[in-house]
């Protein structure tokens, strides 16, 4: 029983460390057209949004699509980072995290 409690506490410590690593893991993604760049961390917090300077020449619908595109790419990247870190901790892929 004590061994299982110790293993659970070790896993909890590893998960807390993973959370700190995800918070610190910043990455940049761009929309496919290069109009929007988003900086996000592994915990899916948007840190910065940059719109290409000549956006005034761009139609509103095009800009909206570029923001959505860049955000979705960033979310996917954060999922990949989290899945990789979970694999490092557990030694296997957990369903739903890839």
Phi, psi and omega in degrees: 000317180297322179298320180292321177296318179296317179297320178295318178294321177297318179296320179297318178297318179296321179293321177295320178295320178298319179299317177297319179295319179296320178298328183270347184275094178266144177213158179246142172225156178236151172296161183299332179270359178076008183284326185234137174237133179239135171255127183224157173256174183294347176266014176065030173266125177285122181265328183200145173233125179239129178251131180310142189303326183270031182294338180298336178278351185265141176293151181303316182296325178293318178296316179300317179296319180295319178296314179299317180299310181295319180296316179296322176296318180296317178299315179300316180298319180294324176297318179297319179296314180297318179296320179296317180292322177296321178296321178298322182283313188267337182088000178210162178281135176265134180302141178088353180251009178245000000 
